[in-house]
Each structure stands twice: as C-alpha cells, then as structure tokens.
Amino acid sequence: MQTDLNPDVAVQTVAEYLATPVGQRVRATVPEMRERFGLTTMQVIEAIRLANTLRLARAG
C-alpha cells in the first residue's frame, strides 16, 4: 500500500480530480472512482485522503 507522501500515479490522478471544485465534477463516490479510474477501494480511500490534503494546502 502506498502512503500519502508517495502516491502512485493513479491515486495522484484521482486525488487531483477529487480536489477540483465540486461544480466542475460529479459527486465523488468510491464506486464511481473505482469504475471511472479502475482503482481498488483502498486506492480510492488513499486518493480521497490525498485530495483533502490538496484542498487544505490550496486553501491555506
């Protein structure tokens, strides 16, 4: 399993997608991210965590 500090390319891509303003994307759900990006559930969870970190960094 990857860590938040070393995400794989797929996780980074999904995190960037999830960190975009909500109006520019559909509602993020684990099943949607699994289907759309072909990730495992654990990768989606990691991407969500990373997206939250990205949002906080961009806001601050």
N, C-alpha and C positions, 0 to 999 in steps of 0.2 A: 504494500500500500504506500502511496506517495504521501508526503507531508505538505502542509500548506505552503511551506517555504520552497518546495521543489515540485510543483505540479507538473504532470505530463502535459503534452500539447493539447490533447482532447479536453482535459479538465480546464486548462487555461482558456481555451476557446469558449467553452460553456460558461465559465466564470465571467469572461468579458461580455458575453451575450446577456447573462443574468444581471450584470451591473449596469446595463443601459437603462435609461429612464423607462419606466413602465409603459408610458404612452407609445413607445417605439417597439414594443414587443408584446406578445401574448402572455397571458399569465403563466408563470413558470411552475411546473409541477414535475415531480420525479418521473411519472410515466411519460410525460411529454418529452422531457430531456433524454430519457432512455431511447425513445423511439426516434426522435429528431437527430440525435448525435451519436447513437449507438453505444452509450456508456453503460456501465454497470450501476447498480443502485449506490454502491459505495463511492464510485467516481462522481455521481451526481451530488451526493451529500458533500463531498470534498469541494466540488465546484460551487455549491451554494455557500459554503463557509468562505471560500476564497472571494466570491462575489461580494459578500458582506464586508470583508476586509477592504476590497477595492472601493466600495461605496463610501466607507468611513474615511479612507485616505483621500478620496476626491472631495469629500465634504469639508474636510478639515484643513 
